[in-house]
């Protein structure tokens, strides 16, 4: 706290220190006379401490112990003199005047004194707090310029004594600022606090879960009661989810099943739309059943209207006009210093006359729907599954867990379907996928911060390293950086000792054929076997080490030679010490030039398709989003294992019966999944309440590097993400069969599907088929069933195989057929010659 000693010239010590400060300010003016920068340093006043000790006298100058009463008295004297000097300066100098630099110089001098423990560490900040109180908002901006420029110096020493004053000063300033007209200044204050305080400091956390209830959106509420009375005929997500089993079908329900949308006109939608802001402002109002019902109706009506709004065909011209307007406004901003011209107002314009123009703006619609997604995540945090995850926390923050609130299963289904509907809408448009992915990333990271607050903000700092770990790491790095001795004969090099021979035939040795021809691959097998024997029977450590080096050299040479003509044998190597498969004879007969296509398995020759890019398969008849293999992909990979490899996804669920880790799926925990997602390691990912799923870019590229073609089984949205990433791939859509045949196949599949589930599958497949036929530029190929169910059609797989291979399969079959025919002719000729003889 500030000292109680009041400045007065009647106290000799205070007057002496005041005069001392005035002399320092006079010297500082010769160093810096006009601006905040640069900061004054201790080197600018080499005799500062000696002069101060002379002014204070021997008793006060030697008081360094914190319990020494002379130290407290010295702090009080310097504070009184500084406050008196500061008061005189701000009373006679305007902040816009060039002479106001004396205040900045005084602050720098006090910072130097506080770093040397010659005055209270918080004295500088107390005076800054008083200066902010004495200035209007434009003056506060200049004061904050000083704080931002000195942030590192303020943090460097005695920060514990300063942090409460910094927090109080910033909070008082934020209370004075308007979030509407001073939003940029508010952001500067927040950033200053975030950079000053540690990341895990609880002072900036809303532990009580308070909402900004003062941010009220005012609008014309005439007709707002229509929210509770309106009838929405449009079929919206979740209509079937919140109808009771005992409710009889009515005419409205029949109409909703026809999927007819009757959006409201802008004048009727106006009060309904702006009523959503009450839920955005205070989400806890949704705990009331009546308010939640109104919220659902209002949101459904808003989304139905948004879907009917189409972009103007003159969008390009408007974009050009907007760019010109931006340039003109930028020039105007540079020409004027008006505070109103540089302010940004995030508050909505709620005039009824402007409403139709506002909702026609895509950015406005996106802004509203992003707020809805935040509310949707808040509601889903109250579901039963979310509550189960929070049950593992020992002492949760009850202020934000809302333990007494539980979202019903019916409402959970509605929220989930509405969230998917909004996500699909945000993905529409040319830049929709990029915009949604950005929003999805921000919201997913925000969930981690919410979880951290629920756990009472545990420390996120890494624990200090153990001395043993540090010593081990230091020794390992030293070994890596140490210079290694050169071998007498580097690995793989030729021994040139024969050049020392004084024989006449030395040049003949250089011309020896074995020096210019590759050795036989099996010769390395014998050498490696001999070296293995030497390793087992070595009589000394030196001999054993030499044998190890020799084996490594011969193994490397064998692998390098085999990579040129026997690359497929590498897939059979399971152990680095056992290379027997590398030296096995080729099972293909020498007189056959081409393989038999029918026998092309994983152990046979590889038949590569014409297009070797990754294949993305979107199956229109898929009924679940489980991670198992589809019929088409399983048969393709089984028949052509040397050519195709299915890409197993990374999932956060537990393995089911019969599933193998790494083969069917990569089973990981949620934390690992989040790290891979934030590290941009996924080509595509989806996050759901029960499981998250992603396709690793590294796995796909690894399959391609091995000379195989990756096969990805994705849904429509995931395939869109891969295409947005511009990953080289070709897209194949498997058209679903006729609805009647697909329904019969679903009912006889034995999966125990209900009528509602079957209806959902039929609706989804119809939407996928419509999209595939209307967007011809998305898929490279579309495979039609022609009335045949894929689980029971061998001919269907042949069509699928021809599409995947292109003409490569037909060429291989033709070449194989020609080779077989020629072989039969030769055999017949031999037989004829034998009979004649």
N, C-alpha and C positions, 0 to 999 in steps of 0.2 A: 504493500500500500504506500501511497505517497506520504512523505514526511509531514508532520504537523507543524514544522517550523515555517513561519511566514517570512518571506523576504523583506528585508528592511535595511536601508542604508545605515541605520543606527548601530547595527552589529558590525564591528570592525572586520571580522573574518569574512562575512558575506560581501561587504563592500570591496574587500581586496580581491576576492575571487571574481566578482563581477567585473572589476577593472581588468583583471587578468584575461577574462573571456573576451572583453571588448578589444584588447590588444591582439588576441589571436584572430579575431574576426577581421581586424584591419590587415593583418599579415595574409590571411586567407584570400582577401579581396584582390591582392596582387597576383595570386596563383590562379584563381578562378573568379570571374566577375560577372558572368551573365546567365549561366544555365545550371541545371542539376548535375549534368555530367561534365567532367569526370569526378569521381568521389575523391575526397581528400584522404591522403594516406598518412601514416605515422611518420614516414620519412620526410614529409613536408614540414614537420615541426620537430627537428632533432633535439631541441632542448625543452620539450614540452613537460616532461615529468620533473626534471630538475627545477624548472621555473615554478611549477605547481607546488612542489615541496617547500620552496622558499616562501611562497605566499602563505601556505598553511602553517608553517612553523615546524620545529622538530618533533613536537608531541603528536601532531596529527599526521605528519608525513610518514611515520614509521608504524602506523596502526594497520597491520595486515591480517591479524587474527579476527575471525568472524565474531568471536565473543568479546572482543575488545570494545569497550564503550567509546573509545576515541574513534574507532572505525565508523560506528553509527553516527557520531557527531560530524565526522568528515563528510560522509554521504549526505547528511542533512544540509551542511553548509553549501556544498557544491550544487545540490538540488535547488536550494533557495536562490542562489545566485543565477543558476540557469533559468529558473522560472521567471525571475525578475527581468533578465535580459530578453527572454522570449516574449514576455508580455509587452515590453516596450517596443519590440520590433513589429509585432503584428498590429499594435495599436497605431503605428505611424507609417506602415508600409502596406500597399496593396499587393495582392498575390500576382496581379498582372504586371506589376512594376519590375523593371530589371534589377532594382535594388533588393528585391525579395530573395535574391541569392544568398543574402546574409542568413536567412532562416535555414536554407539547405546547408550552408557552411557550419552553422551552429550544431545542426543535427550530426554532421560528420565528425565534428570535434567531440561531441558527447559519445558517439559510437566508439571513437578511439579510446576515450577515457574509460568507458564501461568494459571494453575488451581487456584493458589492463587492470581491471578491478579497482579503479580509482573513484568510481561512483556507482550508484545503483544500476544493474544491468537493464532494468526496465524503464529508466528515466527517459531515454529517447522515445520510447513508445508511448509513455504518458503524455509527452508534449505533442506527439503526432495525433493522439486521440483528441486532445484539446484543440489542435489546429483544425481537424476535420469538423468538430462541432461548431467552429466559428466561421466556416466557409459554406457557400452555396454549392450546388451540385457541380457546376463547371470548375470551381476551385478545388473541390474534392478530387476531381479527375487529375489535376496537377499534383496534388499531394500523393495520390496513389501512384503516379508515375515515379515519384521519389521512392516509395516503398518497394515497387517492383524492381527498380534498379539496384536497391540495397538488400534484396532478399537473401542472397547468399551470405553476405556479411552478417546480417542479423541472425541467421541460423547457425553460423560457425561456432559461436561461443555463448555459453550461459543461456541456452535456449529454454531450459526448464523454467527459469525465472521470467521468461518473456512470453511463453506460449499462451497463458491465460489472458494477458493484455492484448495479444494479437487476435485471439478468438473473440474477445469482447469488442474490440475496435471494428473488426470485420462484420460482426453481427449487427452492431449499431448502424453501421453504414448501410447494410442490406435492408434494414427496417426503413431507412429514409428513402431508399431508391424505389422507383416504380418498375415492376417487372415488365410493364408494357412499353414505356418510353425509354427506359434505361436498361434494356435487356443486355446490351453489349457490355455495359459497365458492370452489371451484376455478374456476368460471366467472368470478367477479369477478377473480381473479388473472389469468386469460387475457385478459380484456377490458382490464385495466390495462396489460398488456404490449402488446396490439395498439394501444392508444391512445397509448402512449409511444413505441414504435419505429416507424420508417417502414414503409410497406406492403411494400416490396420488401426489407426487411432479412432476411438469411439466418439470423439467429440463431434464428428461430422456425420454420424449415423443416427437416423430417426428410429431409435430403439422402441419408442412407444407406438410407432405406426400411425402418427398423426397425418391427416390429409390437409391440403391447402384449401380449406373450406371458404376462405375469403375470396377466392377466385371464382366469382359468380358470373355466369353469362346471362346478360339481360336481353330479353327479346319480347316481341308482342305475343302475349299469352292468350289472346283471344282465340278460342277454339282449341286450346290445349287439352280440354276435357275429352276431345275426340279420340285421344289415344286409347281410352278405355272402351269406347263405344264402336270403334271402327271395325269393319269386316274386311279381311284380306283374303281374296279368292286365290291368290297366287300360291302355288305349292312351294313352300320354303323348307329348308333343311330342318328336320326335327318335327315336322307336323305329325307324322305317325308315331314319333317317340313319346309324346306327352298326351296321347289319347288313351283313356282307360279301356280295359277289356270289356267292361259292362256297358260302354257307351254305344248306342245304336247308330248305324250309319245314317247320316242326314244328307240333304241335298248339297250342303256346303262341302261335305267330305267327298261326295261324288265329283263335284266340280274341281276340287283340289287335285284329285287323282288324274284329271285330264291335263295337268301341268299347264294350265292357262294362267297367264300373269296379267293382272290389271293394275298397273302402277298408278299411284295417286298423282294428281296434277300438283305443280309446285306450290300453289296457294294452299291446298289441303295438307300437303306434306310439311309445310313450314313449321307449325307448332309441334308436330310429332317429331320432326328431325331435331329441333333444338332442345326438346325435352331430354334427349340422350345426354346432354351436357351435365345434367344433374347427377347421372350415374357415373360419368367420367370424373366429376369433381368429388363425389362422395360415394365410392363403391360399396361402402357398408350399407347404403340404402337398399341394395339388392337383397339383403337378408330378409326384407319384408316381402312376403309372397305377392301382395297386390302390386307393389312397385316392380317386382321382378317380372310379373306378367305383362305390365305395361311396357317395360324395357324390351321384352322379347317381341311384342307386336310392333313397337316403333322401329326396332332394328330390322325386322323382316320387311317392313314397308320401305325403309330406307334402301336396303340392298336391292329390293325389287325395282325401285326407281333408278338406282345407279346402273343396273344392268341394261336398262333401255336407252341410256344416254350414249350416243355414238360420237366419235370424233368428227370434227368438221372436215370435209374434203379439201378445204383450203388451209390445211394445217401448215403446209410449208410456207405459204405466204404470211401466215400469222407469225410463224417462227422468225421469218426475216424481219417483219415489222417489230416484233418484240426485241430482237437483237438491236435494231436501230434505236428503239426507245431506250434500251439499256445504255447504249453508248451516249445518247443525248443526256440521259439522267446522270450518267457518270460525269460528263463535262460540267453539268450544272452543280453537282456536288463539289467538284473541285473549285468552282468559281465562287461558292458561297461558304460562309462560316456559320450559318444558322444552325442552332441546335435541333430545330425541328426537321431540317433537311437530312441530318445524319442519323436520326432516330429510326428505330425499327419497331413496329407495333404488331406483336403477335396475337393480339385480341381479334376475335372474329367480328366482322361487320354483320350485324344481325337484322338489318333493315329488310322488311318484307319485299320491298321493290327490288332489292339486289339478290334475292335468294335464287331465282332461276339462273342468273348469271354466275353465281358462286358455284352451284352444283354442276354447271357445265365445265368447270375447270378440273382437269384431271388431278392436279396437285392438291386441290382442296379435298377431293374425294379420297385420295390416298391418305391425306393427313387424318381425316376422320376415321377411316378404316384401320389405320395403325393404332389409334386410341382404342378402337373396339378390340383389337387383338390383345392389347394390354389388359383390358377388362376380362377377356376370355381366359387368359392365363391366370388371372386372379381367381376367377370362379373355379377353374380346374384345380387350383391348389386346395380347394375345399372338398374335392371328391374323395371317395373312399380309398382309391388306390394311392392318392397323394398323402392321405392321412396315415396309411400303412408305412410309407417311407419315412414319415416324421416320427413314427413310433420308436425308431432306433436311437433317437436323440435322448440323452439322459435328462438334461435340464434345458428344455427349449425355452425360447423367449415367448411367453404366453401372450404378450401384447400384439404379436403379429401372426400367431398360429391360428387364432380363432377356434379354439378347441371345441366350443359349444355349437359351432356351425358345421353342418355337413350337407353337401350338395347331393340331392337325390339322384338315383340312377337315371331316372327319366330326364331330369334337367342336365345331367352330365352328357347324355347322348345328344341332347339339343345343342349344348355348347360346343361339343366336338364337331358335329356336322356343320354348324354355323361357322366355326373356325375354318374348316376345310373349304366351305363355300367362299368365304372372304379371301382365303389364300389363293384360290383359283382365279378370283376376280383380279387380285393384285398382280398375278402372273401374266394377265392379258396385256396386249400391246407390244410394241417393238422392244422397249426396255423394261417390260414388266418382270421377266425372270431375274434380271440383275437387281432391280429394286427390291423384289421380294426376298432374294437371297441375302441382301444387305440387312433388311429388317429382321429376317429370321436369325441371322447371326447376332444382332444386337439384343434381341429378346432372349435368346438362349444364354448369352453371357449375363444378362440381367437376372436370370433365374439363379445363377450361381451366387450372385451378390445377395439375393433374397435368402437363399439357403444359409449363407454365411451369417446374415443378421439373425435368422431363426436360431442358429446355434450359439447365439450370444457373442458373436464376433470373436472366434478363437484367433489366436496369434497366427499370422501368415508369414512370419519371418522364419527363415531357415535356421535350424539350431547350429551352434558353432561346431566346427569340425573337431574331432578328437585329435590329440597330438599324434597318435599312431597313424591315423589316416593321412595326415599332412606329411609326415615323414615318409610314408610309403609312396605317396604321389610324387614327392620331391625326388626320391631315389629313382622312381620309374622314368620321370622326365629327364633326369640326368643321364640315364642309360640310353635313352632315345637320342639325346643330343650329343653323346660322346662319339668321337671319331673311331671308326672301326678299322682294324688292320686289314690290309689287302691280303687276299689269299695268294699263296705262291702260284697256283693255277686257278684263275677265276672259273666259276661254274659254267660249263658249256664251252669253254675255250679250248683251243688245240694246243697240245704240248709241243713246244718248239725246241726241245732238247736235242732232237736229231740234227739240228743245224750245226751243232758243235762237232758232229762226227767228221773226221777227216777221211771220208771215203770218196771214191771216185764216182760212185753211183748215186750221190746225194740228189742230183737233179732228176734222176730217174725216179727217185722216191717221191719228189714233188709232182711228177707226172702220173703217179699211180692212179688208176681208175677209181679206186675206193675213196679217194679224196674228193672227187667231183660228183659222185653219185650218192643218193640217199641210201642208207643201210636198210636192211630188212627190218620190218617192225618187230618181228619175233626175236630178233637178236637182242633187243632190249629186255625181253622177258627172261632170257637166260642170264643176262648181266644182273638184273634185279634179283633173281633167285640166288645167284652167287653172293651178292652183297647181303641178302637176308641171312645166309649161312654164316658169313663173316661176322655179322652183328651178334648172332647167337653164340658163336665160338670165340669171340674176341678175348684176347688174353690181357688186355689193358684198356683203360679208359680212352687213351689216345687213339688206339686202333678202332675202338667202337665208334668214337666220334668221326673218324675218317670214313668209316663204312657208312655211317648215317649221311654224311655229306655226298658221298658217291651215289648212294641210292636216290637222294633228292635230285641230283643232277640227271641221272638216267631216267627217273620218272618224269621229270619236266620235259626232257627230249622226246620221250615216247608220247606224251600227251600232245605236244606241239605237232609232231609228225602226224598223229592220228586225226588231229582236228582238220587236216586238209582233205581227207577222203573217207573218214569213218566217224563222222560227228554223232551219228545216231547211237553209237555204242556208249557214249558218255552217259546217256540216261540210265544205263544198267549198272553204273558204278555206284554202289552204296557205301563203300568204305574206301578212304583215300589210300590205305595200305594194300588194297586188293584190286589189282587191275586185270584180273583174268579175262573179263568180258572184252577188254580192249584187244586182246590177242586172239580171240576166237575167230574162226574162219567165217566168211560171209555165207549164210545159209542159201542165198540165191544161186542157182546153177550158173556156170560161166557162159553157157551158150544162150542164155535168155537175156535179151536187152531190156525188156520192159516187164514190170510186175503184173501179176494178175489182180485186177481191180477188186474182184470178189474176195480175194484173200488179203486185202490191204488192212491189216490190223496194226496194233501198236508195235508188233515185232517186225513188221514188213517195211517195204519202202514207202516213203512219204509221197502222197499225192496232194500237192498244194493247189488251192483254188486260184483262179485268175486274180482275184482281189484279196490280198492277204491282210487287209485291215481288220480290226476287231469287229465282231458281229454283235449287234444289239437286237435281241429278240423281244418283241412286245406281243404277248399272246392274248388275243381278244377274248378267248374262252376260258381264261384263268379265273377260278372261283375263290381263291384265297391268296393272301399275301405271305404265306408260309415260306420258309427258306429251303424247301426241298426242290428236287430237280423236276422239270417238266418232261413229258414223254418224248417230245421231239429232241430236246437237248440231250437227254440220256441216251437215246438210240444213236444220235449222231456221234457223240463222244465215244460210245462203246464200239462203234463200227470203224471209226477213223481216229483212234486214240493217238496216233503219231502226228495227226494234223491239227486236231482241235482239243482245247482244254477249257472246261467250264470254270468260270471265275467264282470262287466261293466268297460270299459277302462276309463282312464283319458285323456281328450282331451282339446285342447286350443281353439277350435272353439266355436261359439255361438250355443245354443240349437235350433234345428229345430222344426217345428210345431208338437206337439204331444209327444215330448221327455220330459222325467222327469229326473231331476237331481238325481243321485244316483241309478236310476233304469236302464235307458238306457245307460247313460254315467255319469262320474263325470266331470263336466265342471269347469275348472280352468283357471287362467290366465297364460301367458307365464313365468312370474317370478316364480310362484309357481312350474310350470313344471320343470324349470331349477334347482331349489333347490332340488326337488325330484330326478332329474336325477343325479346331482352331489353328492347327498347323497346315491347313489346306491340303491334307493328304488324301481326301476323298474326291473321286470324280463326281459322285452323287451320294446324297445321304438323305434319310428321312428319320424324323424323331417322333415317336408316338409314346403314349403314356405307359404302354406295357413293354415296348421294345424299341430300340433304335437300330438302324440298319444302314450300312454304307459300303461302297465299292472302292477298294483301295487302288489309287493310281499306280502305286509301286508294284502291286501284284499283277495288274494288267500289263504293264510295261515289261515285267520280268518274264511273263509268258511269251510275249512277242520277241524278246531278246533270245529266247531259246529256239526260235524258228517255228513256233506254233501260232495258231490263230486263237485268240481269246474269244469266248462266247459268254455274253452277259445277258442274264434274264432279268428284265426290268419292267416296271409298269410305265404307263404313258408319261407321268410327271418326272420320274427318274430319267427316262430317256431324253426328255426335254432338257434336263440339267446337263447331261453329257453333251448334248448338241450345243448348248449355250457355252460350254467350256471349249468348244471348237476342237474337241478331241477327235483324231482321225478314226472314223468308224463308219460302217454301213448299217442301215436300220431296216429290219425285216418285221413286217406285221403279219401275224397269223390271223386271218379273218375268221370270226366265229361262225359256226353253222347256223342254220335257220333256227329261230327262237323255239319252235315246237320241238325240233330234234335236240337242241341243247337242253331244254327243260326236261325232256325224257331221259337224257343222259345224266343230268344232275339227280333226278329222283332215283335212278337205278345205280348210282355210284356207291351207295352204302355209307355215305358220309353223315347221314342223319340231318340233312338240312331242313329247316322249317320253310313254310310257304313264303314268309316275309324275306328270308335270306335268298331264296330262289328268285323272288321278284327283284331284289336288289341286284343280283348277279345279271339277270336279263336286262335290267335298265343300264347297268354299267357297260355290258358288252355292246348294247345298242349305241351308246354314246361313243365308245371307242371305234366301232365300225364306221359311224358317221364321220368322225374326225379323220379317219384314215382315208376315206373316199373323197373328202372335201379338201384336204390339205395334201395335194399331190407332191409338194416339194419337201415333205418331211421324211417319208419312207422311201428307201431305194427300191424295195420290192414288197409286194402284197401277195400273200399266199391264200387263195380262196379254198374253202372246203368242198364246194360243189355238192352240198348235202351229205357229206361224209364226216362222221365224228372222228377226231384225230386219234383217240385211244384205240380204235378198232380198224384203222385203214392203212394197210401196208402201202397201197398205191399213193396215199397222201404223203408218206415219208419220202417216196421216190421223187415226187415233185419238189418237196422241201430240199432234198439232197441236190437236185439239179440246179435249183436257185442258188444254193450256197456255193457249189463248186463252179458254176458257170459252164463254159465249154471245156474246162480242164478234165472233168470226169469223162466226157464223151471221147475226147482225144486219147485218154489213157485206155479206155475200153477198146477203141478202134485199133490202137497200136498193139494191144494184147491179142486181139482177135487175129490180126495179120501175122503176128509172130507164131501163134498156134497153128494157123493154116499152113504157113511155110514149113513148119516142123512136120506136119502130117504129110505134105508132099514129099519131103525128103525121105521119110520113113517108108512111104509106099514105093518110092524109086528103089530104095535099098532092098526092099522085099522082092520087088520084081527082078532085080539083077540076080538075087540069090536063087530064085526059082529057075531062071534061065540057065545058070551055071549047073 
